[in-house]
Amino acid sequence: MTHRVAVVVTDSAQCWMHAAAIKLGFSVISPREAAPERIAMQRPALIMVDWSPSRIEENTALVVALRNGAATRRVPIFVGYSDKNDVPLEVWSANDIAVMEIPFLPVAFHASIASLTGDVGILKTILKDSSNVGEPQALEPMDQRLINALADVEPTAALSYQQAVADLRAGDRLSWRGTAHELREALRVALATLAPDELVKAEPWFEPEPSVKGPTMRQRARYVFRKRGESRDATEAAEHAVGAAEDAVGLFVRSGYSRSSRSAHTGSEKLEVLRARDFVRLALAELLAVDSA
């Protein structure tokens, strides 16, 4: 990433985009005149546009021109805006573009850039340094080990787990359903990556579960452990751990907690999500062979 260029289009000399791009390993160029041909001359790997309300027409014309230009047609574009009504439909619908409202979580920004550029190394670097994702305190060692291991398997799973951990450390929330969803996604994506559908279905022991499309989480866990050559007892323990995590998260999501009952339930909500987090931790530690001590 050392020699890749990011062109930043902004009216501000101290735009946050400069620092953000440098932190991700880009060399930053911010041309005085943001003309499509001048941007193309820089051969950028990424174009970032600070969407100023005073330059809506100019920026829209620029994005359209960049998408029509032979040299910039496939260059990823990131747009940061403060009011979605300032961003026209032709920008939202353009190819290879990410449009995000400011402010946003650093982890969401990093995921967006990694997705745009196809560089999962961005996620791995950020995830393995908790100070880079807006975390004011050090993560618990167990969580950091899990995030590191997940980043090597599938960075989006690591992002989901890290987001859940950040939510639980941040304090009170109107609802904890999003946190529970992130925990379930971390486990689901990790299992789907380690045990793809076609490989699990090819196993002689596989039998479809009624009303379930594809292998279950327990079946995926069985595949992972059998391929690893683990004992029958260890395999059954892993299946049980995954099943318990799936059940704990699912029970919470189906429990019917809502914002309307916040005063009575928000404390118990967090306790239930913490319990689900513990089950997910154990399941991930088993699957990823991470020391849980």
Buried (B, 14 or more C-beta within 10 A) or exposed (E): EEEBBBBBBBEEEEBBBBEBBEBBBBBBBBEEEBEBEEBBEBEBBBBBBBBBEEBBEEBBEBBBBBBEBEBBEEBBBBBBBEEEEBBBEEBEEBEBBBBBEEEEEBBBBBBBBBBBBEBBBBBBBBBBEBEBBEBEEEBEEBBBBBBBBBBEBBBBBBBBBBBBBBBBEEEEBEBBBBBBBBBBBBBBBBBBBBBBEEBBBEBEEEEEEEEEEBBBBBBBBBBBBBEEEBEEEEBBBBBBBBBBBBEBBEEBBEBEBEEEEBEEBBEEBBEBBEBBBEBBBBBBBBBBEBEEE
